[in-house]
Amino acid sequence: MKELITPKVTDIVERLERPDALVLTRYGDGELWCMHNRYDGNCDGVRFSPALGRSLWASWWYFAWQSMYRANVMVHIHRSMLRNSSGRDIENVDFWQYQDFPLYDCFWVEDSVLNGEFCRLLKALSQQKCLLVGPPHFSGPYWPDHWHYLDVHNERAFDELMTVLSMVVASRGWGVKTVILCCGLASEVMAMQIDIVTEGALNIIDVGSALDPIAGRRSRGYQSRSVTDEIVDDMKQALGVGH
């Protein structure tokens, strides 16, 4: 059975400092179900569609190809893609076993939030000019002053690709070096389009819902159960926005 690689946060931070741009994509169970045309939507209320599924497949093959030629492109997937551990009936699970390029375990994000290592990445990002693309509840004094924020609701993110691309093009004139995507299923499609439009010039990082607690939301079960106020305070301090 193909084994997923669990990256260390220190490795992610080191990659972020390399001259070549870091691209970090995440294909969770929702992306998998949509790509295989299973079920109607995900836990965020995003409705699946054939167009979104095809676009996710396009992004998958794009980044699969890129990862074989660019050392700083990292494709992360949900464990259920290899083990069908999500409890859902996934078709073509064996397909993922034969991908001839490194695959990373997307759960390093959740694990690093809980053990405090995620703060290392937040501190590194706090020292860069970033464009944060995320949901409406991100609007507020949660982020460094030198970051730019674009409000894109998860449910409409796939329909707002051109808005995001226009902002990315504009942000390069502001000195933005990194785009942080928190837009649910559409994030991987956005990442592909951004990488193509900018010719691989920007860091592109998808951290899923990991930033939600900073903005006052615990949107995932592990966050409600285990992300304490102390962890949230440490994350804010790492970003330089703690009080």
Beta strands, then each sheet from edge to edge (+ up, - down):
strand 1: 23-27
strand 2: 73-77
strand 3: 104-105
strand 4: 130-134
strand 5: 148-151
strand 6: 178-181
strand 7: 203-206
sheet 1: 3+ 2+ 1+ 7+ 6+ 4+ 5+
end
